[in-house]
Amino acid sequence: KWGMDSYLYAPKDDYKHRAYWRDLYTVEEAEHLTGLITAARECGITFYYALSPGLDITYSSTKEVSVLKRKLEQVSQFGCTAFALLFDDIEPEMSEADKEVFQSFAHAQVSVTNDIFQHLGQPRFLLCPTQYCATRAMPNVASSEYLNTLGSKLAQEIDIMWTGPKVISRLLTVESIEEITEVLRRPPVIWDNLHANDYDQKRVFLGPYSGRSPDLIPKLRGVLTNPNCEYGANFIAIHTLAQWSRCNIDGKRDLSLNDTVSADIKLETETEDGVLGEDVPSTMSPNIYHPRHALKNAISDWLVEFNKKRSAWGVIAKPQPCVAPTVPIPIIPSVNTCMSLTSTTTTTTVPAPPPTPVNNSNHLQALAEVCSSVTTTDSYVQPSAGPVMNSLVSETTVVSEPIIASISSSVQNVPSSNTLSSMEPMDCNTTPNNSPAHAVKIQTEDDAMVENTSTCSEASGSMQVEMDGTSPVVNGTQMIVENDSENHDSGDNADQESSESIDVDKRLTQEDLSLLCDLFYLPFEHGGQGIQLLQEFNWLKSNAHVVMRKLKEDEAASESDIEEWHTRAAKLNEMCNAVNRLFQRLTYCNNRELLYDLYSYVWDMRGVVSLLNSYVKWLDCVLCLGIGFSNGWKETFMSGEQEPWVFRGGLTADLQRLIPVDSGNDLFVYKAPEVPSSKIYTIRPYLASDEDAVYDVCNKICGCVGSSAVADRLVGGFLTLSPELCMVVEDESGIVGYALAALNVKSYYQKLAISWIPELRMKYPLENNINELPQNVQDAIRYFHSFVVDVPEQLCRQHPSKLMCAVLPSVTDQSVPKRLITCILAALRANGSFGVHTTMSSTDKQSHEFYSKLGFVDLNPAHEEHPGIKTMCRSF
């Protein structure tokens, strides 16, 4: 359909591909692999079988080479006619036995590869070299003895894979391709990691194929695209690559890197064309390639996929750092996870990206799931972080330890030259994807953080990539069936478009998908709407104090500034609403496979954008009230702003970094919901009209009926004396939580003593029948009548602000209290505070656990003058 013609099979969930490469396939495994090869052939796809023996092969051993031949002979009997040997990410050192036979490491690899190539009858063949990009070439490409040996000694019919200047190359220039072609004595097959995301699982790449001029096509043997771990997320990557392969004119002006920006990664503040919101001609000649135009075409076709009824099961787990086993581990059976891309055509194969070598510590912890099989089945397997899975075994065996999993590759062939195949997935972390398996929901490590205290006391409430990044963590889980029958159908009509069952306002539109792609664009740049989010929030945050200063100095002169600030705040709010709309519409789509692939990313992005909007709304209230900022505003707004466009963690992380909270990384680590949900929680500043609702939440959490004494003690003072530092969180039913703070606890207690406690003493007189009341109510009333302003000096110096946070038990989304706390800490930071504390009964274990998950620690030493009271604090 699109012109793809090759598929490389190199999945690390097939443990006999790399770790146990010597082992032959069992009868059951052989049946699965044969079915895959046959399906590829029936669809006109060349199936390349890749093997990675480089970890421990003795090149000079006749026995080892015979074992290698026997393994590939077995696969050839399954009907495979194309092969690849992958020597990426291995130590470039030979054994002592090899050193006695071979002149160099390159000679050893060439000898074995040529021998295998001849033994199999000179089939289509690919080699992935150990030096597979310019940065790995020693000392450089032109002078690399290794590459020159490959070029001069390797059989000319064998194609060699190359990733470009780097493992993940921003640009591929004609000059760089000509250089490697001269060294290798043949045009390379590009192994393109532009859309690979297994090195940073907070990111998924939905931008167009870019940075490669169609002028390269005649100079290449082919292009292998190694896209995202989530198969469903690769539509744009493969579709735009297919468009590129059919073009011969570059419709996009070249990006110049001759500036002060690093040539390695150019961090841009505009689109890839240097213009924000650039207009691209709606129609272009078919032979002209322009990334934005290609993206528009791909989005139009992708929208149809979202309306197809497809089922998916399983727990959605956010990616988290995985620990690789020190030795290979046996496998557990499951459905094939690496399938040929029958719907694609131009040469595409999907391997995992070439990793930057490191102690073998970057293994894919779970299956990198491919969401569509050549036989159009609806089943997909979701990787489990614990057990090891074998993509070629039936669902009968389970091993309790994790093993490498990987993603197959997609390759795109260029019009000229022979076929190419694909490359091997490198050792990188992958994100668990959706897939079927009927199982029971398991409890994950991270429980939802809810404060549900019956008695409230004092306050409560593989391939390593050359990029600076770490992967987030993912909890292993078992599968559960998604109970959302109204949103999807598990019937046989999986490929039929069925959008009539979804209300018009719940259907995804091209505008929604355009926003989605802009939010998750490419490794070295954000999409236009993503950049807009960054710019608008950064401007609003940075100019709030400027507007406030002008307001105080010259009211007339500041009117236009305030109007601009409010206009841009309204614009940010509109953008936030658009992201909310995208999130909710995605949860309603018929294609549950796509939903499962994308949900955790969009959920996280929506939460962060909503948090930014909440903070801006708080700033808006500050401006409207004319409260202003205290002496710490300058440090807050002027620190760390020199380079806000950092790519580690993608746009989500870039937006998080703009929130003025230092040492707050723990507040951005949370597990996505286990099953898709359209529920949205909104954090906003407290309003006077919210008082009854906040009291109601407090009473429910504390189990108080018939008396507001506990709520008067815990929340009343904050709402009355410090409303500008109070936040609430609400869902469609109303307020479900709050975070209340006072900037300076000493000043706050003094105000309590003067204007709040006297009222409560009158409201709750100390009567003889007090013992008949619930214990927490008794404690509150006695507290009112014994209240004295007594704050330890240590607390005032290091953690001067006081806070109280609580959410109803019905809020099971653990990110809600973390986002709520983040917002209130940002507000405190804007007022010059860098430390906060909260207090509770020393026996209140639930509150202690709740605040511990929010990054609070016990104050050390504890205050001896307040026995029975525990103080927890955190800096920010």
C-alpha positions in Angstrom: 0.0 0.0 0.0 2.7 2.5 0.9 5.7 0.8 -0.9 7.5 -0.9 2.0 9.1 -4.1 0.9 11.3 -5.5 3.7 11.0 -6.5 7.3 13.8 -7.3 9.7 13.2 -9.8 12.5 15.5 -9.1 15.4 13.4 -9.1 18.6 15.0 -9.4 21.9 11.9 -11.1 23.3 13.0 -14.0 21.1 15.8 -15.0 23.5 17.3 -17.3 20.8 18.1 -14.2 18.7 20.9 -12.9 20.9 21.5 -14.3 24.4 21.0 -17.9 23.3 21.8 -17.5 19.7 23.2 -21.1 19.5 20.0 -22.8 20.4 17.7 -24.2 17.7 14.0 -23.4 17.7 11.6 -25.9 19.1 8.8 -27.3 17.0 6.3 -24.8 18.5 8.6 -21.9 18.0 9.3 -23.0 14.4 5.6 -23.0 13.6 5.2 -19.4 14.8 8.3 -18.2 12.9 7.3 -20.1 9.8 3.9 -18.5 9.9 5.4 -15.1 10.2 7.8 -15.7 7.2 4.9 -17.1 5.1 2.7 -14.1 5.9 5.4 -11.7 4.9 6.0 -13.5 1.6 2.2 -13.5 0.9 2.2 -9.8 1.4 5.2 -9.2 -0.9 7.5 -8.4 2.0 11.1 -9.7 2.1 11.6 -11.2 5.6 15.1 -10.8 7.0 16.1 -13.0 9.8 18.8 -11.4 12.0 21.0 -13.1 14.5 23.3 -11.4 17.1 26.2 -13.8 18.0 28.7 -11.1 18.9 28.3 -11.2 22.7 30.3 -14.4 23.1 31.2 -16.0 19.8 34.7 -17.3 19.2 35.2 -16.3 15.6 38.1 -18.7 15.0 36.3 -21.7 16.3 35.1 -24.1 13.6 32.6 -25.5 16.0 31.1 -22.1 16.7 30.8 -21.2 13.0 29.2 -24.6 12.4 26.6 -23.9 15.1 25.9 -20.5 13.5 25.4 -22.1 10.1 23.2 -24.8 11.6 21.0 -22.1 13.2 20.6 -20.1 10.0 20.0 -23.3 8.0 17.1 -24.1 10.3 15.6 -20.8 9.7 16.1 -21.1 5.9 14.0 -24.3 6.1 11.2 -22.2 7.4 11.2 -20.4 4.1 13.4 -17.5 5.0 15.5 -16.2 2.0 17.2 -13.1 3.6 19.5 -12.9 6.6 21.5 -10.4 8.7 24.3 -10.7 11.2 24.3 -7.9 13.8 27.5 -7.0 15.6 26.3 -3.8 17.3 26.9 -3.0 21.0 29.6 -5.5 21.7 33.0 -5.2 23.1 35.5 -4.6 20.2 38.0 -7.1 21.7 38.9 -10.5 20.5 39.6 -13.6 22.6 43.1 -14.9 22.9 42.2 -17.7 20.5 40.9 -15.2 17.9 44.0 -13.0 18.2 46.1 -15.9 17.1 44.1 -16.4 13.9 42.8 -12.9 12.9 44.7 -9.7 12.2 41.9 -7.6 13.7 38.4 -7.6 15.0 37.1 -6.5 11.6 38.9 -9.4 9.9 37.3 -11.8 12.3 33.8 -10.5 11.6 34.4 -10.4 7.8 35.7 -14.0 7.8 32.6 -15.4 9.6 30.1 -13.2 7.6 31.6 -14.1 4.2 31.6 -17.8 5.2 28.0 -17.7 6.3 27.0 -15.8 3.2 28.6 -18.4 0.8 27.2 -21.3 2.9 23.6 -20.1 2.6 24.0 -19.6 -1.2 24.6 -15.9 -1.3 21.1 -14.8 -0.3 20.1 -11.2 0.4 22.3 -10.3 3.4 22.8 -7.5 5.8 25.6 -6.7 8.3 25.4 -4.3 11.2 29.0 -3.3 12.1 30.2 -2.6 15.6 31.1 0.9 14.4 27.7 1.7 13.1 27.9 5.6 13.2 30.5 8.3 12.8 30.8 8.8 16.6 31.7 5.2 17.0 34.2 5.2 14.2 37.8 5.2 15.6 39.5 7.6 15.2 37.0 8.9 12.5 35.1 7.5 9.5 37.8 8.0 6.9 40.7 6.7 9.0 38.8 3.8 10.7 40.8 0.6 10.2 37.7 -1.3 11.1 35.4 0.3 8.5 38.0 0.2 5.8 38.6 -3.5 6.4 34.8 -4.1 6.1 34.7 -2.1 2.9 37.6 -3.9 1.3 37.2 -7.5 2.5 33.4 -8.0 2.9 31.6 -9.6 -0.1 30.2 -6.7 -2.2 26.8 -8.3 -2.3 26.4 -7.8 1.4 24.8 -4.6 2.5 26.1 -2.7 5.5 24.0 -0.7 7.9 24.8 2.8 9.1 22.9 5.2 11.4 24.7 8.4 10.3 26.8 10.9 12.2 25.3 9.6 15.5 23.3 6.8 16.9 20.3 9.2 16.5 21.1 11.6 13.8 19.3 14.9 13.4 20.5 15.4 9.9 21.8 13.1 7.2 23.8 15.1 4.7 24.8 14.1 1.2 28.5 14.7 2.1 28.4 12.4 5.1 26.8 9.6 3.0 29.4 10.1 0.3 32.1 9.8 2.9 30.9 6.5 4.3 30.2 5.2 0.8 33.8 5.7 -0.1 35.0 3.9 3.0 32.6 1.0 2.7 33.1 0.7 -1.1 29.3 0.5 -1.4 26.2 2.7 -0.6 25.0 2.1 3.0 21.7 1.0 4.2 20.6 3.7 6.6 19.4 2.4 9.9 17.3 5.4 11.0 16.7 5.9 14.7 14.9 9.2 14.2 11.7 7.9 15.7 13.2 5.4 18.1 12.0 6.0 21.7 13.5 3.1 23.7 16.2 5.3 25.2 13.7 7.6 26.9 10.3 6.2 27.7 8.8 9.5 28.6 8.8 10.3 24.9 7.0 9.0 21.8 7.8 10.5 18.4 4.8 11.4 16.2 6.5 14.0 13.9 7.3 13.5 10.2 10.4 12.0 8.7 12.7 15.0 8.6 16.3 16.1 8.2 16.9 13.8 5.3 16.7 15.3 1.8 15.3 13.2 -1.0 18.7 14.0 -2.7 20.0 11.1 -0.6 17.9 8.5 -2.2 20.1 7.7 -5.3 23.1 7.4 -2.9 21.6 4.8 -0.6 20.8 1.1 -0.8 17.8 1.6 1.4 16.5 3.0 4.6 15.5 1.0 7.7 13.3 2.9 10.1 13.6 1.9 13.7 10.5 3.7 15.2 8.8 3.8 18.6 8.4 0.7 20.8 4.6 1.1 20.5 3.6 -0.2 17.1 0.4 1.9 16.9 2.4 5.1 17.4 4.5 4.4 14.2 1.8 5.3 11.6 3.2 8.8 11.1 6.9 7.6 11.0 6.3 4.9 8.4 3.7 6.9 6.4 5.9 10.0 6.0 9.0 7.8 5.3 7.0 6.2 2.5 6.1 9.6 1.1 9.8 10.6 1.3 10.9 7.6 -0.7 8.7 8.5 -3.6 10.1 12.1 -3.9 13.2 13.5 -5.6 12.9 17.2 -4.7 13.4 18.7 -1.2 10.5 21.1 -0.6 11.9 22.3 2.7 14.7 24.8 2.9 17.9 23.5 4.5 18.5 24.2 8.2 21.8 25.9 8.8 23.7 24.8 11.8 26.4 27.5 11.4 25.5 29.4 14.5 26.3 29.3 18.1 24.0 26.4 18.7 25.5 23.0 19.0 25.7 21.1 15.7 24.9 18.0 17.6 21.5 19.1 18.9 20.0 22.4 17.7 17.4 23.4 20.3 14.9 25.5 18.4 12.3 27.9 19.5 10.4 27.5 16.3 9.3 24.8 13.9 11.8 22.9 11.9 11.4 25.5 9.2 12.3 28.3 11.5 8.8 29.8 11.6 6.2 29.2 14.2 2.9 28.1 12.7 4.5 28.1 9.2 2.0 27.9 6.3 2.7 24.9 4.0 1.0 24.8 0.6 -2.1 22.6 0.7 -1.1 20.9 -2.5 2.3 20.0 -3.7 3.7 18.0 -6.6 4.0 14.3 -5.6 7.7 14.4 -6.2 8.3 17.2 -3.7 8.9 16.3 -0.1 8.1 18.7 2.7 7.8 17.3 6.3 4.9 19.4 7.4 2.9 18.6 4.2 3.8 14.9 4.6 2.6 15.1 8.2 -0.7 16.6 7.2 -1.2 13.8 4.6 -0.3 11.1 7.2 -2.7 12.6 9.9 -5.6 12.5 7.4 -5.0 8.7 6.9 -4.3 8.1 10.6 -7.6 9.5 11.6 -9.3 6.6 9.9 -7.4 4.1 12.0 -8.7 5.6 15.2 -12.3 4.9 14.1 -11.6 1.2 13.4 -13.0 -1.1 16.0 -10.2 -2.9 17.7 -10.0 -4.4 21.1 -7.1 -4.3 23.6 -6.7 -5.7 27.1 -4.2 -5.3 29.8 -2.9 -3.0 32.4 -1.4 0.2 31.2 2.0 0.7 32.9 4.2 3.7 32.7 7.8 3.0 31.6 10.3 2.9 34.4 13.9 2.0 34.6 14.3 -1.7 34.3 17.0 -3.8 35.7 18.6 -6.1 33.3 19.3 -9.6 34.2 23.0 -10.4 34.6 22.6 -13.6 32.7 20.2 -14.6 30.0 17.0 -15.9 31.3 14.6 -18.5 30.0 11.5 -17.4 28.3 7.9 -17.3 28.7 5.6 -17.9 25.9 3.3 -15.5 24.3 2.0 -14.3 21.0 4.4 -13.1 18.3 5.4 -9.6 19.1 7.4 -8.8 16.1 5.3 -8.9 13.0 5.9 -7.9 9.4 4.4 -4.7 8.5 2.0 -6.0 6.0 0.2 -2.7 5.6 3.4 -1.0 4.7 5.4 -1.2 1.6 8.4 0.8 0.8 11.2 -1.0 2.6 10.4 -0.8 6.2 11.6 -2.8 9.1 11.4 -1.9 12.7 14.4 -2.7 14.8 15.3 -1.2 18.1 17.8 1.6 17.8 21.5 1.0 18.0 22.5 1.5 21.5 25.6 3.2 22.8 27.5 0.5 24.6 27.4 0.2 28.3 27.8 -2.8 30.6 24.9 -4.6 29.0 22.7 -2.8 31.4 20.1 -1.5 29.1 17.8 -4.3 28.3 14.2 -4.1 27.2 12.4 -5.1 30.3 9.3 -6.3 28.6 7.9 -6.9 25.2 8.0 -4.1 22.8 4.6 -4.9 21.5 3.6 -4.8 17.9 0.0 -4.1 17.7 -1.0 -5.7 14.5 -0.2 -9.0 13.1 0.0 -10.0 9.5 -3.0 -12.1 9.9 -5.0 -9.2 11.2 -5.7 -10.7 14.6 -6.9 -8.5 17.4 -4.6 -9.9 20.0 -1.7 -8.2 21.4 0.6 -9.1 24.2 1.5 -6.6 26.9 4.9 -7.0 28.2 5.2 -7.9 31.8 8.0 -6.4 33.8 8.5 -9.5 35.8 8.2 -12.6 33.8 10.3 -13.2 30.7 8.4 -13.6 27.4 9.3 -15.5 24.3 7.5 -14.3 21.2 7.8 -17.7 19.6 6.3 -19.8 22.3 2.7 -20.6 23.2 1.1 -19.2 26.4 2.1 -22.0 28.6 5.4 -21.3 30.2 6.3 -18.5 32.6 9.6 -17.5 34.0 9.7 -15.2 37.0 12.6 -13.0 36.0 12.7 -10.3 33.3 14.4 -10.8 30.1 15.3 -8.7 27.2 12.5 -7.7 25.0 12.7 -5.8 21.8 11.1 -4.4 18.9 11.3 -5.5 15.3 12.2 -3.1 12.7 10.8 -1.5 9.7 12.8 -0.7 6.7 12.3 1.5 3.8 13.9 0.8 0.5 15.0 3.4 -1.9 13.9 3.1 -5.5 17.3 2.0 -6.7 19.5 -0.8 -5.7 18.8 -4.1 -4.1 16.8 -4.9 -1.1 17.7 -4.0 2.3 16.5 -5.4 5.4 16.6 -4.1 8.7 18.6 -3.8 11.7 18.8 -5.2 15.1 17.1 -3.7 17.9 19.6 -2.5 20.4 19.5 -2.9 24.1 17.3 -0.1 25.3 14.4 0.3 27.7 11.1 -0.2 26.2 7.7 0.8 27.3 5.1 -1.8 27.9 2.4 -1.7 25.4 -1.1 -3.0 25.2 -2.0 -6.5 24.4 -4.4 -9.2 25.2 -4.2 -11.5 28.0 -7.0 -12.4 30.2 -5.8 -12.1 33.7 -6.3 -10.6 37.1 -5.5 -7.1 38.0 -2.5 -7.1 40.3 -1.6 -4.6 43.0 1.3 -2.4 41.9 4.0 -1.0 44.2 2.7 2.5 44.0 -0.6 2.7 45.8 -2.8 5.5 45.1 -2.1 8.3 47.5 -5.3 9.2 49.4 -5.6 10.5 52.8 -8.3 8.6 54.5 -7.9 9.1 58.2 -10.6 8.3 60.6 -9.1 10.6 63.2 -7.4 13.7 62.0 -4.9 15.3 64.2 -3.1 18.6 64.2 -2.6 19.1 60.6 -2.8 16.5 58.3 -3.6 15.9 55.8 20.9 -1.9 25.4 21.5 0.3 23.2 22.5 3.3 24.9 21.8 6.4 23.1 24.1 9.4 23.1 21.6 11.6 24.8 21.5 12.8 28.3 18.6 11.0 29.6 17.2 8.3 31.8 14.2 6.3 31.4 11.3 6.4 33.7 10.1 3.4 35.6 7.5 0.9 34.8 5.9 -1.5 37.2 5.5 -5.0 35.9 1.9 -6.0 35.8 -0.4 -8.8 34.8 -3.1 -8.3 32.2 -6.7 -7.4 32.9 -9.6 -7.1 30.6 -10.7 -3.5 29.9 -14.3 -3.2 30.9 -15.4 -0.4 28.6 -17.8 -2.1 26.4 -19.5 1.0 25.2 -16.3 2.4 23.9 -15.0 -0.6 22.0 -16.1 -3.9 20.5 -14.3 -7.2 20.6 -16.2 -8.5 17.6 -14.8 -9.7 14.3 -15.2 -6.5 12.4 -11.9 -5.3 13.7 -10.9 -3.3 10.6 -14.3 -1.8 9.9 -14.6 1.9 10.5 -17.2 2.5 13.0 -17.5 6.1 14.3 -21.3 6.4 14.2 -21.5 5.0 17.8 -19.4 7.9 19.1 -21.1 11.3 19.6 -19.8 14.0 17.3 -18.3 16.0 20.2 -16.4 12.9 21.3 -14.8 12.0 17.9 -11.2 12.8 17.3 -10.6 15.3 14.6 -7.6 16.1 12.4 -7.0 19.2 14.6 -6.8 16.9 17.6 -4.2 14.6 15.9 -2.3 17.6 14.7 -2.0 18.8 18.3 -1.1 15.2 19.4 1.8 15.1 16.9 3.0 18.6 17.9 3.1 17.6 21.5 5.2 14.5 20.7 7.2 15.6 17.7 10.8 14.6 17.1 13.9 14.0 19.2 15.5 17.4 18.5 12.5 19.7 18.2 9.0 20.2 19.4 6.0 20.8 17.1 4.6 24.3 16.7 1.8 24.0 19.2 4.2 22.5 21.7 6.6 25.4 21.4 3.6 27.7 21.8 2.8 26.1 25.2 6.4 26.6 26.3 6.6 30.2 25.2 3.2 31.3 26.6 3.8 29.8 30.0 7.3 31.0 30.2 6.2 34.6 29.2 3.3 34.6 31.7 5.5 33.3 34.5 8.4 35.7 33.8 6.2 38.8 33.3 3.9 38.4 36.3 6.2 40.3 38.6 6.8 42.9 35.9 3.1 43.6 35.6 2.8 43.7 39.4 5.6 46.2 39.7 4.1 48.5 37.1 0.7 48.2 38.7 2.2 49.5 41.9 4.2 52.3 40.3 1.9 53.6 37.7 -1.7 52.3 37.4 -2.5 54.0 34.1 0.7 52.9 32.4 0.1 49.3 33.5 -3.3 48.8 32.0 -2.1 47.7 28.6 0.5 45.3 30.2 -2.2 43.8 32.4 -4.5 43.4 29.4 -1.7 41.6 27.5 -1.0 39.4 30.4 -4.7 38.4 30.8 -5.0 37.9 27.0 -2.1 35.5 26.9 -3.3 33.8 30.1 -6.7 33.2 28.3 -4.7 31.8 25.3 -2.9 29.4 27.5 -6.2 28.3 29.0 -7.6 27.7 25.5 -4.6 25.5 24.7 -5.1 23.6 28.0 -8.7 23.0 27.0 -7.6 21.7 23.6 -5.3 19.2 25.3 -8.1 18.1 27.7 -10.3 17.7 24.6 -7.7 15.6 22.9 -7.3 13.4 26.0 -11.0 12.8 26.4 -11.7 12.1 22.8 -8.8 9.7 22.6 -10.3 7.7 25.5 -13.6 7.4 23.5 -12.0 6.2 20.2 -13.0 2.8 18.8 -9.4 1.6 18.3 -8.4 0.5 21.8 -5.0 -0.7 20.5 -4.1 2.8 19.6 -5.5 4.1 22.8 -3.4 1.8 24.9 -0.3 2.7 23.0 -0.8 6.5 23.4 -2.8 6.8 26.6 0.0 7.1 29.2 1.8 9.7 27.2 -1.2 11.9 26.6 -2.4 11.4 30.2 0.9 12.6 31.5 1.0 15.6 29.1 -2.5 16.6 30.0 -1.6 16.6 33.7 1.4 18.8 33.2 -0.3 21.3 30.9 -3.2 21.4 33.4 -0.7 22.0 36.2 0.8 24.9 34.4 -2.6 26.4 33.7 -3.5 26.1 37.4 -0.3 28.0 38.4 -1.1 30.7 35.9 -4.6 31.0 37.3 -3.1 31.4 40.7 -0.8 34.2 39.3 -3.9 35.7 37.8 -5.6 35.8 41.2 -2.5 37.4 42.7 -2.6 40.2 40.1 -6.3 40.7 40.5 -6.0 40.9 44.3 -2.9 43.2 44.0 -1.2 41.0 46.6 2.2 41.0 44.9 5.2 38.8 45.6 7.5 39.0 48.6 11.3 39.4 48.3 11.9 36.0 46.9 10.2 36.5 43.5 13.4 37.5 41.7 15.1 34.2 42.5 12.0 32.3 41.5 11.4 34.0 38.1 15.0 34.7 37.1 16.7 31.4 37.8 17.3 28.7 35.3 15.6 30.5 32.4 18.7 30.9 30.1 17.9 27.8 28.2 14.4 26.5 28.7 14.3 24.3 25.6 15.9 21.2 26.9 15.0 17.9 25.3 15.6 15.4 28.0 12.2 13.8 28.7 10.6 15.6 25.8 8.0 18.4 25.9 6.5 17.0 29.0 9.8 17.4 30.9 10.5 20.8 29.4 7.1 22.1 30.6 7.7 20.6 34.1 11.1 22.3 34.3 9.4 25.7 33.9 7.5 25.2 37.1 9.4 27.1 39.8 10.0 24.2 42.2 13.6 23.0 42.7 14.2 19.4 43.9 10.7 18.5 42.8 11.6 15.6 40.5 9.9 13.1 42.8 6.6 15.0 42.3 6.6 14.1 38.6 7.0 10.4 39.1 3.7 8.6 39.2 2.0 5.6 37.6 -0.5 6.2 34.9 -4.0 4.7 35.4 -4.1 1.0 34.9 -7.0 1.2 32.4 -7.9 4.1 30.2 -10.2 6.7 31.8 -11.6 10.0 30.6 -11.8 11.4 34.1 -10.2 14.8 34.4 -9.1 16.5 37.7 -8.7 20.2 37.7 -6.6 22.2 40.2 -7.5 25.8 40.7 -7.2 28.6 43.2 -9.6 28.5 46.1 -12.6 30.9 46.0 -14.7 32.1 48.9 -17.6 30.2 47.5 -15.7 26.9 48.0 -15.6 27.1 51.8 -18.5 24.7 52.4 -17.2 22.2 49.9 -13.7 22.3 51.5 -15.2 21.8 54.9 -17.3 18.9 53.6 -14.2 17.2 52.2 -12.3 17.6 55.5 -15.3 16.3 57.5 -15.5 13.2 55.2 -11.9 12.4 55.5 -11.9 12.9 59.3 -15.2 11.0 59.7 -16.9 14.0 61.4 -20.7 14.1 61.4 -22.6 16.9 63.2 -19.6 19.1 64.1 -17.2 21.3 62.2 -14.8 21.6 65.0 -12.1 19.4 63.4 -12.5 21.3 60.0 -12.3 24.6 61.8 -9.1 23.5 63.4 -7.5 22.0 60.2 -8.7 24.2 57.3 -10.7 27.1 58.7 -7.6 29.2 59.6 -6.0 28.8 56.2 -9.2 29.6 54.3 -9.8 32.7 56.5 -6.3 34.1 56.9 -4.4 32.8 53.9 -6.9 32.2 51.0 -4.4 33.4 48.4 -2.3 30.3 49.1 -5.1 27.8 49.0 -5.8 25.4 46.1 -8.6 23.0 45.4 -8.9 20.0 43.1 -12.2 19.1 41.5 -13.7 16.6 39.1 -17.2 16.6 37.5 -18.8 16.0 40.9 -17.2 19.0 42.6 -14.3 19.5 45.0 -12.5 16.3 46.0 -9.3 17.7 47.6 -7.3 20.7 48.7 -3.9 22.0 49.5 -3.8 24.9 52.0 -0.7 26.9 53.0 0.5 29.8 55.1 3.6 31.6 54.0 5.1 32.1 57.5 3.9 29.9 60.3 4.9 32.3 63.0 3.0 35.2 61.5 0.1 32.8 60.7 -0.1 31.6 64.3 -0.1 35.1 65.6 -3.0 36.0 63.3 -4.8 32.8 64.5 -4.4 33.9 68.1 -5.8 37.4 67.4 -8.6 36.8 64.9 -9.5 33.1 64.6 -9.0 31.2 67.8 -11.1 33.7 69.9 -14.1 33.1 67.6 -13.7 29.3 67.9 -13.5 29.5 71.7 -16.9 31.3 71.6 -18.3 28.8 69.1 -17.1 25.8 71.0 -17.2 26.5 74.7 -15.3 24.1 77.0 -18.4 22.5 78.6 -18.8 19.6 81.0 -20.4 17.4 78.4 -17.4 17.6 76.1 -16.5 14.0 76.9 -19.6 12.8 75.1 -18.3 14.1 71.8 -16.1 12.1 69.4 -12.5 12.0 70.4 -11.2 14.1 67.4 -13.9 16.8 68.2 -12.8 16.8 71.8 -9.2 17.2 70.8 -10.1 20.1 68.5 -12.1 22.0 71.2 -9.3 21.5 73.8 -6.8 22.7 71.2 -8.8 26.0 70.7 -8.8 26.6 74.5 -5.2 25.8 75.0 -3.7 27.5 71.9 -0.5 29.4 72.3 1.8 30.9 69.7 4.8 28.6 70.1 6.9 27.8 67.0 10.4 26.3 67.2 13.0 28.7 65.8 14.6 25.9 63.7 11.3 25.5 61.9 11.0 29.2 61.2 14.4 29.3 59.7 14.4 26.2 57.5 10.8 25.4 56.8 8.8 28.6 57.6 5.7 27.8 55.6 2.9 25.5 56.9 0.8 23.3 54.7 -2.2 20.9 54.8 -3.2 18.7 52.0 -5.9 16.1 51.6 -7.9 14.3 48.9 -10.9 12.1 49.2 -10.4 8.3 49.1 -12.4 8.3 45.8 -9.4 9.9 44.1 -7.3 6.9 43.2 -5.1 8.7 40.7 -1.8 9.1 42.5 -0.7 12.0 40.4 -3.5 14.2 41.7 -2.0 14.9 45.2 1.5 15.3 43.7 0.3 17.8 41.1 -1.7 19.6 43.8 1.4 19.8 46.1 3.5 21.0 43.2 1.2 23.8 42.5 1.0 25.0 46.1 4.8 24.7 46.4 5.3 26.8 43.3 3.0 29.5 44.8 5.0 29.5 48.0 8.2 29.7 46.1 6.9 32.7 44.2 6.5 34.3 47.6 10.0 33.6 48.7 9.6 30.5 50.7 11.9 27.5 50.1 10.7 25.2 52.9 7.4 23.9 54.2 6.2 21.7 57.0 3.1 20.0 58.2 2.1 18.4 61.5 0.1 15.4 62.6 -0.4 13.1 65.5 2.6 10.8 66.1 0.2 7.9 65.8 -1.4 9.0 62.5 0.3 6.4 60.2 -1.9 7.1 57.2 -1.1 10.8 57.1 2.6 10.0 57.6 2.5 7.7 54.6 0.6 10.2 52.6 3.1 13.0 53.1 6.0 10.6 52.7 4.8 9.9 49.2 4.8 13.6 48.6 8.5 13.9 49.5 8.1 15.0 53.1 10.5 13.7 55.7 10.4 13.7 59.5 11.9 16.7 61.1 15.1 15.7 62.9 15.3 16.1 65.8 11.6 16.0 66.7 10.2 18.8 68.9 10.4 17.6 72.4 8.2 20.5 73.6 5.3 19.1 71.6 4.9 15.5 72.6 2.5 13.4 70.5 2.9 15.7 67.5 5.0 14.7 64.5 6.4 17.3 62.1 7.3 16.5 58.5 8.9 18.9 56.1 10.4 19.3 52.6 12.5 21.9 50.8 11.7 23.0 47.3 
